[in-house]
């Protein structure tokens, strides 16, 4: 795992060429390449984007110039090709053509490099976005989840890019299902994790979602639900990131169609 100003990166080195998972922001590309050089004599040959966000794919253009083959789920390329609008209503122009992945796939692809079998899988279509993948290094029992699992607090679910709370929870369930207690998990952000850490986040988010659903069944309106303090038990731990409990509840309320 390599850390920097953006999302966590994964690196597999060897004589078949190094494979990099995510590439953070464009201004960091040279530092990333230098870090790889310190770890291996073999430069990056393959790059996998876990999803489209710039803190995970911002360096695509710079790696493409080196002849690196970029792979991603097909929705990543499609969204990079057109103007996008984020959750704050800000529009971003299409990415430069050199940033677009040149190998895309629907739900899975396998690579066999440096004595390792790598499975790149989309567990569900709509979770953090509609283009997220988990990368499994089979022999090493290492998983890179991208932003399908993070450790900075409440996760960011990008509804403008096809993300959904319901899908996010279901994806956490699938990550728990495919890992074991010995698995090492590289989260999209934060320190290395275990299956137990994924379970802990899943349980907290599920509890929040269940409480919103219960309030809906009782006929509570959106404004009323926002005053119930549903996330209060988790705010000290999960509210330390850029998303606060009220924002997370508002997202669930909107997705459940509560007015």
PyMOL commands that set and color helices and strands:
alter all, ss='L'
color gray80, all
select helices_A, chain A and resi 26-39+54-57+60-64+74-80+97-99+159-161+165-178+195-217+222-225+232-238+245-255
alter helices_A, ss='H'
color red, helices_A
select strands_A, chain A and resi 10-12+18-21+44-48+69-73+84-85+91-92+103-105+108-113+116-121+134-137+142-146+184-187
alter strands_A, ss='S'
color yellow, strands_A
deselect
rebuild
show_as cartoon
